[in-house]
Amino acid sequence: MVQGRAWLIAILIVALVGRLVAAYAVQQKVGDRLCLIAGDADGYWELARTIVAGKPFAYADPPRRVHRMPGFPAVLALSMTAFGESRLAPRVLLAIFGTAACGAVYLLGRQLFDERVGLIACGMTAISPVMTGFSVLLLSETVFALTLTLSLWCAAKWLADVPRSVSEGLGTRGPRSRFELLWPLATGIGIAVATYMRPSWLLAGPVLAVFAVLLRRPRAKTFVEAAVLLLGLFVTLLPWAWRNHSVCGHWVFTTLWSGPSLYDGLNPDANGDSNMDFFDRDNLMATMTEWDVDQHYKSEAWRYAAKNPGHAVELTFRKLWRYWKPWPSAEQFGGVLPTLLVAGFFVPVCGLATRGWWLTRQQPWAWLLPLGPILYFAAIHAVFVGSLRYRLPAEYPLCVLAAVGLNDWFGRQRGKKTDG
């Protein structure tokens, strides 16, 4: 136990040092700019300013009041409150969040399997070039990865009938908590907190509740626990939905940006990448409410898909390719070195995760929780737009399954069979 704790501290120190170096390097690279790629970072920064100034939470002109979830702007506002508008300070803060995300991966791996798997998974995320570099960009992915992984850890604590160690043989079960409604409630709250960072995680609550009822016995008891999960999710997001109702007249639990985002992926000029030029060109906000603009673009997107099914199917494959592509698609990250760094990590992780899935295939929760997010986001971004950026938060829990595969390889090198 003491040795494992020492390893964990050492790994987290490596993770933090690497991310602090990245924070300084990125700041030197971007200078006065907020990010290497203009766009979302500017919006987050402006919203953080409104929070610090005590102004209404809105962005752009005409104002978009339900444009973004408030979680990540609040993180940036925390840095602004303490250090003013320093660009390096929030990167350092995000380096700490990125290190915490590695620690969350350890917790998930230890809960689902054992401490060894948790340490291996934590180590993988600590040295990942993409995770390290992305941690210090002024974008929501890393804080989202942290909160997403913690919500999965809560789910793993709830769904405790998973193997404690693959090396001990599949089927060994962990102890159940006396507070059986605590962890489904914590899972719902955890999913809501992650949704405050990125709205795309909202459906994880209902999806997990359905899978729990279908796969877990006794079903009646699990149904109650699933209901508690959904209650925790609903109540935690209710203040935001209430606020949105007060500013737009509708109960919106996420944002009013899903319509434009959907049209971004389904329109005559779509190619699988994001290009929001149409939003400024159409300038619908000048004559329509934010709610009506959102509904308009949703209707136009589905209408286009219905009239052009061939192009819609083609776009689906293009988006999936961009999502799963082992190297960056953005021109700013082109070249041999970025390709080697990204593919050199992601391809082995996928191979090891495949092995990890095979080892745990008879224990659904052992592989569904770490593998589910990357498949969940693949389904979502097959409809919207595809990018490595949207896959990255799900790579953190995927490393747990990859750690199972790597642990199996280590065991075979020592002549010890680990697949039961």
Secondary structure in CASP SS format (residue, H / E / C, confidence):
PFRMAT SS
TARGET T0000
AUTHOR 0000-0000-0000
METHOD secondary structure of the structure
MODEL  1
M C 1.00
V H 1.00
Q H 1.00
G H 1.00
R H 1.00
A H 1.00
W H 1.00
L H 1.00
I H 1.00
A H 1.00
I H 1.00
L H 1.00
I H 1.00
V H 1.00
A H 1.00
L H 1.00
V H 1.00
G H 1.00
R H 1.00
L H 1.00
V H 1.00
A H 1.00
A H 1.00
Y H 1.00
A H 1.00
V H 1.00
Q H 1.00
Q H 1.00
K H 1.00
V H 1.00
G C 1.00
D C 1.00
R C 1.00
L C 1.00
C C 1.00
L C 1.00
I C 1.00
A C 1.00
G C 1.00
D H 1.00
A H 1.00
D H 1.00
G H 1.00
Y H 1.00
W H 1.00
E H 1.00
L H 1.00
A H 1.00
R H 1.00
T H 1.00
I H 1.00
V H 1.00
A H 1.00
G C 1.00
K C 1.00
P C 1.00
F C 1.00
A C 1.00
Y E 1.00
A C 1.00
D C 1.00
P C 1.00
P C 1.00
R E 1.00
R C 1.00
V C 1.00
H C 1.00
R C 1.00
M C 1.00
P C 1.00
G H 1.00
F H 1.00
P H 1.00
A H 1.00
V H 1.00
L H 1.00
A H 1.00
L H 1.00
S H 1.00
M H 1.00
T H 1.00
A H 1.00
F H 1.00
G C 1.00
E C 1.00
S C 1.00
R C 1.00
L H 1.00
A H 1.00
P H 1.00
R H 1.00
V H 1.00
L H 1.00
L H 1.00
A H 1.00
I H 1.00
F H 1.00
G H 1.00
T H 1.00
A H 1.00
A H 1.00
C H 1.00
G H 1.00
A H 1.00
V H 1.00
Y H 1.00
L H 1.00
L H 1.00
G H 1.00
R H 1.00
Q H 1.00
L H 1.00
F C 1.00
D C 1.00
E H 1.00
R H 1.00
V H 1.00
G H 1.00
L H 1.00
I H 1.00
A H 1.00
C H 1.00
G H 1.00
M H 1.00
T H 1.00
A H 1.00
I H 1.00
S C 1.00
P H 1.00
V H 1.00
M H 1.00
T H 1.00
G H 1.00
F H 1.00
S H 1.00
V C 1.00
L C 1.00
L C 1.00
L C 1.00
S C 1.00
E H 1.00
T H 1.00
V H 1.00
F H 1.00
A H 1.00
L H 1.00
T H 1.00
L H 1.00
T H 1.00
L H 1.00
S H 1.00
L H 1.00
W H 1.00
C H 1.00
A H 1.00
A H 1.00
K H 1.00
W H 1.00
L C 1.00
A C 1.00
D C 1.00
V C 1.00
P E 1.00
R C 1.00
S C 1.00
V H 1.00
S H 1.00
E H 1.00
G C 1.00
L C 1.00
G C 1.00
T C 1.00
R E 1.00
G C 1.00
P C 1.00
R C 1.00
S C 1.00
R C 1.00
F C 1.00
E C 1.00
L C 1.00
L H 1.00
W H 1.00
P H 1.00
L H 1.00
A H 1.00
T H 1.00
G H 1.00
I H 1.00
G H 1.00
I H 1.00
A H 1.00
V H 1.00
A H 1.00
T H 1.00
Y H 1.00
M H 1.00
R C 1.00
P H 1.00
S H 1.00
W H 1.00
L C 1.00
L C 1.00
A H 1.00
G H 1.00
P H 1.00
V H 1.00
L H 1.00
A H 1.00
V H 1.00
F H 1.00
A H 1.00
V H 1.00
L H 1.00
L H 1.00
R C 1.00
R C 1.00
P C 1.00
R H 1.00
A H 1.00
K H 1.00
T H 1.00
F H 1.00
V H 1.00
E H 1.00
A H 1.00
A H 1.00
V H 1.00
L H 1.00
L H 1.00
L H 1.00
G H 1.00
L H 1.00
F H 1.00
V H 1.00
T H 1.00
L H 1.00
L H 1.00
P H 1.00
W H 1.00
A H 1.00
W H 1.00
R H 1.00
N H 1.00
H H 1.00
S H 1.00
V H 1.00
C H 1.00
G C 1.00
H C 1.00
W C 1.00
V C 1.00
F C 1.00
T C 1.00
T C 1.00
L C 1.00
W C 1.00
S H 1.00
G H 1.00
P H 1.00
S H 1.00
L H 1.00
Y H 1.00
D H 1.00
G H 1.00
L C 1.00
N C 1.00
P C 1.00
D C 1.00
A C 1.00
N C 1.00
G C 1.00
D C 1.00
S C 1.00
N C 1.00
M C 1.00
D H 1.00
F H 1.00
F H 1.00
D H 1.00
R H 1.00
D H 1.00
N C 1.00
L H 1.00
M H 1.00
A H 1.00
T C 1.00
M C 1.00
T C 1.00
E H 1.00
W H 1.00
D H 1.00
V H 1.00
D H 1.00
Q H 1.00
H H 1.00
Y H 1.00
K H 1.00
S H 1.00
E H 1.00
A H 1.00
W H 1.00
R H 1.00
Y H 1.00
A H 1.00
A H 1.00
K H 1.00
N C 1.00
P H 1.00
G H 1.00
H H 1.00
A H 1.00
V H 1.00
E H 1.00
L H 1.00
T H 1.00
F H 1.00
R H 1.00
K H 1.00
L H 1.00
W H 1.00
R H 1.00
Y H 1.00
W H 1.00
K C 1.00
P C 1.00
W C 1.00
P C 1.00
S C 1.00
A C 1.00
E H 1.00
Q H 1.00
F H 1.00
G C 1.00
G C 1.00
V H 1.00
L H 1.00
P H 1.00
T H 1.00
L H 1.00
L H 1.00
V H 1.00
A H 1.00
G H 1.00
F H 1.00
F H 1.00
V H 1.00
P H 1.00
V H 1.00
C H 1.00
G H 1.00
L H 1.00
A H 1.00
T H 1.00
R H 1.00
G H 1.00
W H 1.00
W H 1.00
L H 1.00
T C 1.00
R C 1.00
Q C 1.00
Q C 1.00
P H 1.00
W H 1.00
A H 1.00
W H 1.00
L H 1.00
L H 1.00
P H 1.00
L H 1.00
G H 1.00
P H 1.00
I H 1.00
L H 1.00
Y H 1.00
F H 1.00
A H 1.00
A H 1.00
I H 1.00
H H 1.00
A C 1.00
V C 1.00
F C 1.00
V C 1.00
G C 1.00
S C 1.00
L H 1.00
R H 1.00
Y H 1.00
R H 1.00
L H 1.00
P H 1.00
A H 1.00
E H 1.00
Y H 1.00
P H 1.00
L H 1.00
C H 1.00
V H 1.00
L H 1.00
A H 1.00
A H 1.00
V H 1.00
G H 1.00
L H 1.00
N H 1.00
D H 1.00
W H 1.00
F H 1.00
G H 1.00
R H 1.00
Q H 1.00
R C 1.00
G C 1.00
K C 1.00
K C 1.00
T C 1.00
D C 1.00
G C 1.00
END
